[in-house]
Amino acid sequence: MKEDLSLRGGMSVRQRQLIFAVLAGCFILGILIWGMTMPESAYAVDYGQKNLVPSAAHPFGTDYTGRDMLLRSVKGMSISLQIGIAAAFVSSCIALVLGTLSAAFGGKVDQFVLWLVDLCMGVPHILLILMISVMMGGGIMGVSVGVIVTHWPRLTRIIRAEVMQLRTQPYILAARQYGYSWMSVARRHFVPHVLPQYIIGLVLLFPHAIMHEAGISFLGYGLPLDMPAIGIILSESMRYLALGMWWLAFFPGFLLLLVVLIFDRLGAALRDLFDPQSGQE
């Protein structure tokens, strides 16, 4: 009989996914902590070092004012991570509450939640974030609120679908017959059941939130220009690409892409870890 676990080098699929999840978490946490603890003097202006190509002393090169691009990129990525993680967490909490209540109560509550979902999904994310950010005057608050408002609908639909399948389960019907309210049933049964899907959805929200924050800042409607955010760094670099200073855009863009891909792969790894059948294929 073939082994249920797919082995490569003595490790099962689930073991490899777990190792990747740990390494990915350490990498993201490392960037976050490094950026948060980095003083402004680390990437201060130094005209004596301006326009230097990538080297051992400056792996990402320096910009037109002599600022180290590696340190600026890490600081900018850390800022994007802080905004993306906070906004994705709040947005996912909204999705958990609305998705659970929508399926639990049904009727007009369900219709209202579905109407809100269709309303938000009917407008492109980047356009809606842009409108909200402009209305709130931009900055961290404007971008954060824009990301929060636009990223809960898809996860809400997933959670609602999971809870709708639970409504007809015998133990749920028995709980209702014993007099438990839908709120009590949701707290005791629905939320614990959808928690794995919620965690996976939360992780998969991170790259969307980070990319949209960077996109809005790149367009000039997001974070203040004096902040070393990834979007602002990429926007500034566009003016110097024609002068051959390719590293100003390449390395920050590569770091952003790397973090987004890691989050996406981390979501897939968590899906396999939560689903034994998927993890053993």
SETORKOL-310459 format. One line per field, with one value per residue (C-alpha): residue in one letter; x, y, z; residue number from 1. Coordinates in Angstrom, 2 decimals, decimal comma. Layout:
resn = c(A_...)
c1 = c(X_...)
c2 = c(Y_...)
c3 = c(Z_...)
resi = c(NUM_...)
! end
This chain:
resn = c(M_K_E_D_L_S_L_R_G_G_M_S_V_R_Q_R_Q_L_I_F_A_V_L_A_G_C_F_I_L_G_I_L_I_W_G_M_T_M_P_E_S_A_Y_A_V_D_Y_G_Q_K_N_L_V_P_S_A_A_H_P_F_G_T_D_Y_T_G_R_D_M_L_L_R_S_V_K_G_M_S_I_S_L_Q_I_G_I_A_A_A_F_V_S_S_C_I_A_L_V_L_G_T_L_S_A_A_F_G_G_K_V_D_Q_F_V_L_W_L_V_D_L_C_M_G_V_P_H_I_L_L_I_L_M_I_S_V_M_M_G_G_G_I_M_G_V_S_V_G_V_I_V_T_H_W_P_R_L_T_R_I_I_R_A_E_V_M_Q_L_R_T_Q_P_Y_I_L_A_A_R_Q_Y_G_Y_S_W_M_S_V_A_R_R_H_F_V_P_H_V_L_P_Q_Y_I_I_G_L_V_L_L_F_P_H_A_I_M_H_E_A_G_I_S_F_L_G_Y_G_L_P_L_D_M_P_A_I_G_I_I_L_S_E_S_M_R_Y_L_A_L_G_M_W_W_L_A_F_F_P_G_F_L_L_L_L_V_V_L_I_F_D_R_L_G_A_A_L_R_D_L_F_D_P_Q_S_G_Q_E)
c1 = c(0,00_1,28_2,01_-0,58_2,10_4,05_7,69_10,52_13,78_12,06_9,56_5,83_3,99_2,60_6,05_7,44_4,50_5,02_8,71_7,90_5,25_7,74_10,50_8,08_6,78_10,33_11,23_8,15_8,60_12,27_11,48_8,74_10,93_13,99_11,97_10,16_13,40_15,37_16,23_15,82_19,56_20,16_18,80_19,61_20,73_24,43_25,30_28,79_27,29_24,63_23,82_26,03_25,39_24,70_27,82_28,90_28,65_25,24_23,56_20,58_22,68_21,94_19,51_19,97_20,47_22,80_20,25_20,88_18,17_18,34_17,52_14,88_13,26_13,17_11,74_9,14_8,23_7,84_5,43_3,42_3,32_2,07_-0,71_-1,56_-1,66_-3,74_-6,19_-6,49_-7,15_-9,95_-11,41_-11,35_-13,10_-15,86_-16,12_-16,32_-19,10_-21,17_-20,71_-21,73_-24,71_-25,89_-26,08_-27,28_-30,24_-31,07_-34,04_-33,61_-30,27_-28,90_-30,34_-28,83_-25,37_-25,45_-26,50_-23,50_-21,20_-22,49_-22,24_-18,58_-17,59_-19,33_-16,63_-12,96_-10,91_-8,25_-10,86_-12,85_-9,71_-8,64_-12,01_-12,04_-8,41_-9,02_-12,19_-10,29_-7,35_-4,96_-2,32_-2,18_-5,78_-7,21_-5,38_-6,16_-9,88_-9,95_-8,33_-10,60_-13,79_-12,88_-11,38_-14,07_-16,72_-15,01_-14,14_-17,69_-19,09_-16,77_-17,69_-21,39_-21,24_-19,54_-22,10_-25,02_-23,87_-23,82_-27,36_-28,87_-26,50_-28,24_-26,33_-27,25_-30,93_-30,74_-29,23_-32,06_-34,66_-33,14_-33,80_-30,37_-30,55_-28,82_-26,30_-25,44_-25,23_-22,99_-20,66_-20,49_-20,53_-20,32_-17,28_-15,08_-15,97_-15,06_-11,92_-9,52_-11,11_-10,96_-7,23_-6,45_-8,57_-6,84_-3,39_-4,48_-5,82_-2,35_-0,85_-3,95_-3,85_-0,10_-0,34_-3,26_-1,54_1,58_-0,51_-2,35_0,90_2,52_-0,26_0,31_-2,97_-1,76_0,95_2,77_5,67_8,16_7,54_9,80_6,88_7,42_4,85_6,51_9,98_8,79_7,07_10,27_12,37_10,33_12,00_15,48_15,02_15,82_19,16_20,13_19,47_17,56_18,27_16,04_12,96_14,17_15,13_12,20_9,81_11,44_11,14_7,46_6,84_8,76_6,70_3,42_4,38_5,46_2,09_0,28_2,34_1,88_-1,88_-1,62_0,61_-1,86_-4,67_-2,76_-1,98_-5,62_-6,81_-5,21_-6,50_-4,93_-1,69_-1,28_-1,87)
c2 = c(0,00_3,43_5,72_8,37_10,96_12,22_12,06_14,02_13,86_12,24_15,09_15,07_17,83_19,14_19,25_21,24_23,62_24,09_24,83_27,34_29,00_29,41_30,76_33,13_34,39_35,01_36,89_39,14_39,71_40,51_43,22_44,60_44,84_46,09_48,89_49,83_50,10_51,87_55,52_58,23_58,88_55,46_56,65_60,36_62,56_62,30_64,15_62,70_59,26_60,18_58,13_55,18_51,91_48,75_47,54_45,67_48,87_49,76_46,58_48,55_51,57_55,15_57,73_61,28_62,60_59,84_57,92_54,19_52,44_49,18_50,91_53,13_50,10_48,14_51,14_51,67_47,99_48,04_50,99_49,23_46,06_47,92_49,59_46,44_44,14_46,54_47,29_43,63_42,58_45,11_44,30_40,56_41,11_42,98_40,07_37,53_39,40_40,24_36,83_34,98_37,20_37,17_33,38_32,92_35,29_35,14_37,14_40,90_40,77_38,47_40,64_43,79_42,24_40,88_44,34_45,88_43,23_43,87_47,63_47,47_44,90_46,87_49,56_48,74_48,54_51,02_53,61_53,27_53,48_56,54_58,25_57,47_58,52_61,85_62,52_61,89_64,05_61,21_60,18_56,97_57,29_57,89_54,95_52,64_53,41_52,98_49,55_48,49_49,50_47,73_44,41_42,71_41,72_38,68_37,10_37,85_35,74_32,85_32,88_33,23_30,20_28,12_29,12_28,47_24,86_24,53_25,78_22,44_20,25_18,08_19,53_23,08_22,12_20,42_23,53_25,64_23,19_23,46_27,19_28,61_31,89_32,39_34,65_31,90_29,29_31,61_32,14_28,48_26,74_28,96_31,07_28,14_26,23_29,06_30,09_28,23_29,88_33,21_32,86_31,88_34,74_37,16_36,14_36,41_39,91_41,15_41,24_42,97_45,60_46,18_46,45_48,86_51,04_51,16_51,91_54,82_56,26_55,83_57,94_60,65_60,26_58,09_58,57_61,90_62,47_62,77_59,16_56,50_54,31_51,85_53,56_56,95_55,50_53,95_57,20_59,20_56,68_57,16_60,54_59,00_55,83_57,71_58,70_55,04_54,83_51,57_50,39_53,07_51,26_47,68_46,78_48,43_46,94_43,52_43,68_44,59_41,75_39,30_40,14_39,90_36,49_35,24_36,20_34,51_31,34_31,50_31,50_28,39_26,72_27,46_26,06_22,79_22,73_23,23_20,67_17,24_15,85_18,70_18,46_14,71_14,74)
c3 = c(0,00_-0,93_1,93_2,55_3,10_0,12_1,16_-0,32_1,50_4,49_5,04_4,37_2,56_5,84_7,41_4,50_4,64_8,37_7,88_5,15_7,33_10,18_7,91_6,16_9,48_10,71_7,52_7,69_11,42_10,87_8,30_10,54_13,64_11,74_10,18_13,38_15,37_12,64_13,48_10,85_10,97_9,39_6,04_6,39_3,50_2,62_-0,58_-0,52_-1,24_-3,80_-6,92_-5,97_-7,80_-5,75_-3,96_-0,85_1,21_-0,26_-1,59_-3,00_-3,98_-2,93_-4,28_-5,57_-2,03_-0,85_1,21_1,51_-0,54_1,40_4,67_3,03_1,39_4,64_6,49_3,77_3,70_7,47_7,25_4,53_6,62_9,68_7,72_5,76_8,78_10,90_8,08_7,05_10,66_11,14_7,72_8,44_11,80_9,96_7,52_10,36_12,14_9,05_7,41_10,57_11,37_7,75_7,59_11,17_11,09_7,37_6,09_5,98_7,78_5,09_2,33_3,83_4,20_0,64_-0,57_1,20_-0,30_-3,82_-3,29_-2,26_-4,87_-7,61_-7,47_-8,24_-5,04_-6,11_-7,15_-3,92_-1,78_-3,73_-3,16_0,56_1,02_-0,74_1,28_4,52_3,51_2,77_5,27_7,27_8,47_5,00_3,43_6,35_6,30_2,53_2,75_5,63_3,80_0,56_1,67_3,77_1,14_-0,43_2,92_4,12_1,28_2,14_5,83_5,02_2,73_5,45_8,08_5,70_5,41_9,20_9,73_8,71_10,74_13,39_16,34_15,27_14,96_18,35_19,93_18,50_19,83_23,29_23,17_22,31_20,39_17,05_18,79_21,25_18,48_16,46_19,40_20,43_17,04_13,98_14,88_16,04_12,85_10,45_12,36_10,00_6,94_8,76_9,51_5,92_4,59_6,97_5,73_2,11_2,78_3,75_0,22_-1,19_1,54_1,11_-2,68_-2,55_0,06_-2,11_-5,21_-3,59_-2,23_-5,65_-7,19_-4,58_-2,65_0,19_2,78_3,25_0,87_3,75_4,79_3,19_2,08_-0,76_-2,97_-2,48_-3,11_-6,38_-7,39_-6,79_-8,74_-11,93_-12,49_-12,50_-14,55_-17,76_-16,19_-15,80_-12,04_-12,37_-8,83_-7,34_-8,66_-9,07_-5,51_-3,66_-6,24_-5,89_-2,08_-2,36_-4,82_-2,62_0,48_-1,45_-2,90_0,54_2,02_-0,87_-0,46_3,31_2,84_0,67_3,27_6,06_3,91_3,61_7,32_8,28_5,70_6,32_3,02_1,08_2,99_2,29_-1,46)
resi = c(1_2_3_4_5_6_7_8_9_10_11_12_13_14_15_16_17_18_19_20_21_22_23_24_25_26_27_28_29_30_31_32_33_34_35_36_37_38_39_40_41_42_43_44_45_46_47_48_49_50_51_52_53_54_55_56_57_58_59_60_61_62_63_64_65_66_67_68_69_70_71_72_73_74_75_76_77_78_79_80_81_82_83_84_85_86_87_88_89_90_91_92_93_94_95_96_97_98_99_100_101_102_103_104_105_106_107_108_109_110_111_112_113_114_115_116_117_118_119_120_121_122_123_124_125_126_127_128_129_130_131_132_133_134_135_136_137_138_139_140_141_142_143_144_145_146_147_148_149_150_151_152_153_154_155_156_157_158_159_160_161_162_163_164_165_166_167_168_169_170_171_172_173_174_175_176_177_178_179_180_181_182_183_184_185_186_187_188_189_190_191_192_193_194_195_196_197_198_199_200_201_202_203_204_205_206_207_208_209_210_211_212_213_214_215_216_217_218_219_220_221_222_223_224_225_226_227_228_229_230_231_232_233_234_235_236_237_238_239_240_241_242_243_244_245_246_247_248_249_250_251_252_253_254_255_256_257_258_259_260_261_262_263_264_265_266_267_268_269_270_271_272_273_274_275_276_277_278_279_280_281)
! end
